[in-house]
Amino acid sequence: MKGLIFSVKRYSIHDGPGIRVTFFMKGCPLNCMWCHNPEGISYLPETVMQTNRVGDREFSKNEEVGKYYTVNSILEILRKEEVFMNQSKGGVTFSGGEPMLQFEFLLDALKACKENGYHTAVDTSGYSSTENYKSIIPFTDLFLFDIKHLDEARHIEFTGVSNIGILDNYRLLLESGKDIVVRIPIIPGFNDHIDHLEKLKHFLIATKTGSLKKINLLPFHKIGTSKYKKFNIPYRMGNTEPPDKEKMQKLKEFFLETGVKVKIGG
């Protein structure tokens, strides 16, 4: 069995504790308007034109986005990074896209990683079947779980999918006893209104168990904007400006009222 991966990030420090290797798996059932990894949306390999400029000259070449990996090839990559992961108490993270879209491969990879002693993390939107999450719980040490909006209609409008199953899966993972970091993207005009933030804060308090270790507030940014042109995807957030540092600091203090550690950024 093979999994389709569009990027392998070594020496990652934002996808779980310590120094990690993060595998970005291709394909996502969501279509978030602010997505900064549009190369991860399609579940198929893609070929795009990459243009580089040197002085006044431009050089173009085809770039393959998405490569198939076996579980053994993933383990080979991890072995080369073991010294850094061991010294920093790091591990391996599967991100995306949405890694649960390639559930069978993800499950095999997680099992193999645990058998080889690696700390495992899954960065997920929460959008998959409850049975799939139940299957990976025994082999996952940490879940990085996105909560984008509590209102279903608003969630559908901006991501293309309902949030009902997502919130159910969040409750399931809380009950599992595994460590959870909630990631909240702060998207102006979507989920940064005070009424929604109050509801979200109270939801986190009402559902909280000892599993919830941290809340990460992820400010909207435009770093991935250039990718949209490369992949011929319309960019729908052109008039949206990132929240400033003062606002993010206030939101950090706001969510500290949950009694959970809060960090700005991943």
Buried (B, 14 or more C-beta within 10 A) or exposed (E): EEBBBBBBBBEBBBBBBBBBBBBBBBBBBBBBBBBBBBBBBBBEEBEBEEEEEEEEEEEEEEEEBBBEBBBEBBBEBBEEBBEBBBEBEBBBBBBBBBBBBBBEBBBBBBBBBBEEEBBBBBBBBBBBEEEBBEBBBEBBBBBBBBBBBBEBEBBEEBBBBEBEBBBEBBEBBBEBEBBBBBBBBBBBEBBBEEEBBEBBBEBBEEEBEEBBBBBBBBBBEBEBEEBBEBEEBEBBBEEBEBBEEEBBEEBBEBBEEBEBEBBBEB
